[in-house]
């Protein structure tokens, strides 16, 4: 069976500025990968490029998902194929309720798989179970998507969406940033509960803190658009203790 | 072509006008003289600079003739709530007793203007005279000179209307080349509460006719009014309207102005806060496609201290549609502690759609809080990506974000049945725009 995600020599830029300069990465089902690295190294770009963010141009290499080259397909089809990006900065959409948004997304996924749309009543049942996971009551569904949400609420909402959409590959982009310890616990709990042998996670983080809660199988260090080191979870501890300078050779920009 | 309308006036005055009382005929005579003096506004007129109305001015509209028969079933899609809710219906400018539903409600007096003129309501003469004394546009003068019917609604002090009253203006198919001049007068007594819906509907989808309306709303001390104005004329029609609101102390006025029809549609809304503690909330939502021109001019007069105004207008324009928004706020020296906020936002969904937007704050008091903000742009690409990254197709994402943009204003309508109908109307409009865009591809 082909790896779930196979990235070969990926190069991407914003405008004329190269950000990713040849990234190779293989993620198999059942694995949790952490991507760490200094600020500006290209961590967010990598996961955004995988999910099809229009700001980035792929200038070389390839991204294969489930054995299919997805480099040219639009973001919605990548999502329908099973890729989910938990945003670092989830977007506020005043005027659309969480309930409407989630059901619309869920039904698009079903349609893409040739299934009937789920009616609102059945969807409420499904939601009830997912809401428990992030320790929320149903009232959150009547609020507009992320509008006026605290930083922690926005991240929890990302995890809720992930729980509903059940992706094969979840990309968590700095999901720990701006979280207090309680929100961090809830987010990590959600992620761990959704872990299955047939799905995988790529967790982007600057700090080791999140990795106390979501234990990675493999840790990569990204610096200046390239993966410069790969190791086990102990690599995260080493980075926490020593910083990135011993690997990158340059003091980190803060 | 003002001569055409001057002649129409002469004919009407010589003809049916003879049966109207003297005071009414003299108001009409004054109004036509004002119109003769002003003529139609031209491109050099500051208030009309961005609003090319040449096609309307060049045409010569005749008075609407005998109406095509309209039944309740034709009307139903345009009504709200229950069929027994009060409504007054004008078909092609004339009162239709068959279609109207005028239950007797304590404190409410509602009748069509022509019958009130004839029967001689004691206050009508002075109310209309006062209104024509401050005529704001040549179109309002023309309305006063040629108008034949409309609505007079009075609600007595301390009366509370539980249900909205709907003033429906229908133009029938086959009314091409005709004009109606509805005249509305709404007077709400002290501490009384009313919801008024004002609708303009073209029953034929392609009719090229003209509606030229003037509406006066007066709120006595402590009165509460929610006024919803729904302009859904045919997209080949012309619509010019003036709404003049006068508020006494501690009154609360909330307006929602919705415009989706008309080849050229212009609405002037003028709100005068004439007593301390008065509050005006003005919401607007307009749509333009094809070559539609949608113009909203609003003026809020802060004449007295401690008044509050809050204004949000939003437009959604595509194809070659042209939007105009002009928002004046005038704060008099005496009007200290004024709190005024104006927001106008336009969504341009095509490269050829455009908006001329102009906030105009004239502040002569020093202890006030006045802000305004305007944004013009396309849908946020990041929000679009957010939705598509959840599996929602790009065109659906665009539609959803457009809807969301509108919904923020729509949600301000407190009458649920009205909100539901407009919600459906907006969804329909966005879906048909999408289909057309698809066909064009």
Interface residues (C-beta under 8 A of the other chain):
Chain A: X51 X52 X53 X54 X55 X74 X75 X76 X78 X79 X80 X84 X85 X87 X90 X91 X93 X94 X95 X96 X101 X104 X105 X108 X109 X112 X144 X161 X165
Chain B: X380 X381 X382 X383 X385 X386 X387 X388 X389 X390 X391 X392 X393 X394 X396 X397 X400 X401 X403 X404 X405 X406 X407 X408 X411
